[in-house]
Amino acid sequence: MSTPPEDPRLRFARTDPALRPDDPDLTVTLPPAEPAATLHLPPSAAGAGAGAGAAEGETRFGPGVPGASGTADDRATEIWRGTLTPDGPSGVTVRRRRPWWRHELPSLLVVVAVVVAVVLGMRSCTAARSPLHVVGATVTAPEVGRCAKTVLVTGVLRTDGNPGTVDYRWKRSDGTASAVLHQQVGENVRSSEVVLRWSFDGRGTMKATATLEVLSPDRVTASAGFTYDCS
């Protein structure tokens, strides 16, 4: 009659202290362990043979943990393709960061579109305005005191209320003329003043005439006279 197989759970070493050295229960002889056998120790068992890596009194025997799959060539290929970081595990997809300008591009396009729309609107409004026109001009000479050194002659430009620039010059009866001058006229402004300073020196009497000559946008002429007396 064959002997029944021994229960592996009975294969343990008793570590409880014995009452006498010749106690027959002090030592248990273990047969050779199978490669994949598992030895369970009581929670109270603690001996010099217990390793620091044992957990909850359980020791396992058998093949080790299988190594990580994949070769060095496979990892190099995945790193080159961008699906694996050099320090990351195999198979982990790495999401590349998008350039900053791709995030800001929609906002920049909106700003550019608004600026272009404003500029085009301003240009269209300017083009829709009517050009400036000079509708008239007057010149006024003051009363001149005896032996006056400087006489101020005032001219008034009358416009139609549109903005623009008036080009004009002064002519004097002594044969001299000023350079071409420019008067800026704002919107809804219908009159602008221009001044001629005519200086005199010496004794004598002279009848003088100052002429305001508008060159553009319309040609208009106005004049006024006065008498210089220093006899």
Buried (B, 14 or more C-beta within 10 A) or exposed (E): EEEEEEEBEEBBBBBEEEEEEEEEEBEEEEEEEEEEEBBBBEEEBEEEEEEEEEEEBEBEEEEEEEEEEBEEEEBEEBBEEEBBEEEBEBEEEEEEEEEEEEEEEEEEEEEEEEEEEEEEEEEEEEEEEEEBBBEEBBBBBEEBEEBBEEBEBBBBBBBBBBBBEBBBBBBBBEEEEEEEEEBEBEEEBEEBEBEBEBEBEEEEEEEBBBBBBBBBBBEBEBBBEBEBBBE
